[in-house]
Amino acid sequence: MFPAVQIAGLAALRGPRTAVETMRHAYQDRRDALFAGLEGQHALRAPKPAGAFYVFADVSPALERRTVWDLVREWLELGVAVLPGTAFGPHPERVRLSLATRKEDVVEAARRLREHYAGPGAQNGGR
């Protein structure tokens, strides 16, 4: 007799892949919307993830002499929530942007960040 977790794992491997493909396309669509929305700004840079539900972005150009926590607080005031990279290891110059939300929220977050860094004072981190 196999434990339930092994039976479930086998079903996941052998069963229909429709839901997996639907989710993969949804995350890819959100990822592409985020990158399109951030195009033209220079405050954060990131490689396009190939199989994750988040983007791990380098925000060192936006930090200047501040910490990533200062940046997280600043972005929260804009209505953009991110996790500091320090929550995932020694990455004080990175933030994690989730794609596990509605596409409309991803598009709006990108718009707010792009406008923040393209507006007056953009050379000083948008402040």
C-alpha positions as a Python dict, from the first residue, in 0.01 Angstrom:
ca = {
    (1, 'M'): (0, 0, 0),
    (2, 'F'): (134, 343, -97),
    (3, 'P'): (103, 651, 125),
    (4, 'A'): (-155, 905, 7),
    (5, 'V'): (114, 1157, -87),
    (6, 'Q'): (272, 910, -329),
    (7, 'I'): (-64, 833, -487),
    (8, 'A'): (-132, 1207, -525),
    (9, 'G'): (213, 1264, -675),
    (10, 'L'): (161, 985, -925),
    (11, 'A'): (-179, 1127, -1021),
    (12, 'A'): (-19, 1470, -1072),
    (13, 'L'): (245, 1323, -1301),
    (14, 'R'): (14, 1099, -1501),
    (15, 'G'): (-304, 1305, -1496),
    (16, 'P'): (-426, 1579, -1728),
    (17, 'R'): (-198, 1881, -1767),
    (18, 'T'): (-467, 2131, -1868),
    (19, 'A'): (-471, 2314, -1534),
    (20, 'V'): (-91, 2328, -1525),
    (21, 'E'): (-76, 2480, -1872),
    (22, 'T'): (-350, 2729, -1786),
    (23, 'M'): (-155, 2843, -1478),
    (24, 'R'): (173, 2856, -1668),
    (25, 'H'): (21, 3079, -1935),
    (26, 'A'): (-138, 3305, -1671),
    (27, 'Y'): (196, 3357, -1491),
    (28, 'Q'): (376, 3414, -1820),
    (29, 'D'): (114, 3672, -1919),
    (30, 'R'): (153, 3855, -1586),
    (31, 'R'): (532, 3841, -1613),
    (32, 'D'): (523, 3988, -1963),
    (33, 'A'): (278, 4259, -1851),
    (34, 'L'): (510, 4355, -1563),
    (35, 'F'): (815, 4383, -1788),
    (36, 'A'): (621, 4577, -2052),
    (37, 'G'): (492, 4814, -1786),
    (38, 'L'): (838, 4876, -1641),
    (39, 'E'): (999, 4938, -1979),
    (40, 'G'): (1195, 5261, -1993),
    (41, 'Q'): (1268, 5301, -1623),
    (42, 'H'): (1609, 5229, -1471),
    (43, 'A'): (1533, 5185, -1101),
    (44, 'L'): (1498, 4810, -1114),
    (45, 'R'): (1644, 4543, -1337),
    (46, 'A'): (1561, 4176, -1349),
    (47, 'P'): (1599, 3876, -1571),
    (48, 'K'): (1269, 3735, -1696),
    (49, 'P'): (1191, 3429, -1487),
    (50, 'A'): (1134, 3116, -1691),
    (51, 'G'): (931, 2922, -1437),
    (52, 'A'): (862, 3124, -1123),
    (53, 'F'): (563, 3313, -991),
    (54, 'Y'): (779, 3607, -888),
    (55, 'V'): (1045, 3842, -1022),
    (56, 'F'): (1362, 3886, -816),
    (57, 'A'): (1470, 4237, -915),
    (58, 'D'): (1792, 4428, -856),
    (59, 'V'): (1694, 4771, -717),
    (60, 'S'): (2044, 4899, -642),
    (61, 'P'): (1999, 5201, -877),
    (62, 'A'): (1700, 5312, -664),
    (63, 'L'): (1867, 5258, -327),
    (64, 'E'): (2139, 5523, -331),
    (65, 'R'): (2234, 5543, 39),
    (66, 'R'): (1913, 5385, 165),
    (67, 'T'): (1841, 5029, 269),
    (68, 'V'): (1609, 4796, 84),
    (69, 'W'): (1370, 4836, 380),
    (70, 'D'): (1355, 5211, 313),
    (71, 'L'): (1267, 5135, -47),
    (72, 'V'): (1001, 4883, 56),
    (73, 'R'): (838, 5149, 278),
    (74, 'E'): (856, 5405, -4),
    (75, 'W'): (691, 5166, -247),
    (76, 'L'): (421, 5079, 8),
    (77, 'E'): (332, 5448, 11),
    (78, 'L'): (287, 5416, -366),
    (79, 'G'): (59, 5116, -311),
    (80, 'V'): (317, 4864, -435),
    (81, 'A'): (399, 4580, -196),
    (82, 'V'): (721, 4383, -239),
    (83, 'L'): (935, 4165, -17),
    (84, 'P'): (1294, 4265, 49),
    (85, 'G'): (1553, 4029, -91),
    (86, 'T'): (1699, 3991, 257),
    (87, 'A'): (1403, 3763, 336),
    (88, 'F'): (1555, 3513, 89),
    (89, 'G'): (1923, 3532, 177),
    (90, 'P'): (2201, 3788, 159),
    (91, 'H'): (2040, 4006, -110),
    (92, 'P'): (2022, 4361, 32),
    (93, 'E'): (1989, 4510, -318),
    (94, 'R'): (1695, 4299, -437),
    (95, 'V'): (1320, 4281, -398),
    (96, 'R'): (1074, 4010, -485),
    (97, 'L'): (770, 4112, -688),
    (98, 'S'): (491, 3855, -688),
    (99, 'L'): (308, 3748, -1000),
    (100, 'A'): (59, 3548, -790),
    (101, 'T'): (-207, 3815, -811),
    (102, 'R'): (-449, 3956, -1065),
    (103, 'K'): (-296, 4074, -1391),
    (104, 'E'): (-462, 4413, -1338),
    (105, 'D'): (-272, 4452, -1009),
    (106, 'V'): (58, 4367, -1178),
    (107, 'V'): (-9, 4621, -1454),
    (108, 'E'): (-105, 4890, -1200),
    (109, 'A'): (205, 4826, -987),
    (110, 'A'): (429, 4855, -1293),
    (111, 'R'): (256, 5178, -1395),
    (112, 'R'): (304, 5331, -1050),
    (113, 'L'): (671, 5237, -1036),
    (114, 'R'): (739, 5356, -1390),
    (115, 'E'): (571, 5690, -1322),
    (116, 'H'): (749, 5725, -988),
    (117, 'Y'): (1088, 5684, -1150),
    (118, 'A'): (1006, 5885, -1462),
    (119, 'G'): (866, 6186, -1277),
    (120, 'P'): (1038, 6489, -1121),
    (121, 'G'): (1337, 6383, -912),
    (122, 'A'): (1373, 6054, -1099),
    (123, 'Q'): (1750, 6088, -1088),
    (124, 'N'): (1722, 6071, -707),
    (125, 'G'): (1522, 5753, -687),
    (126, 'G'): (1195, 5928, -764),
    (127, 'R'): (1192, 6113, -434),
}
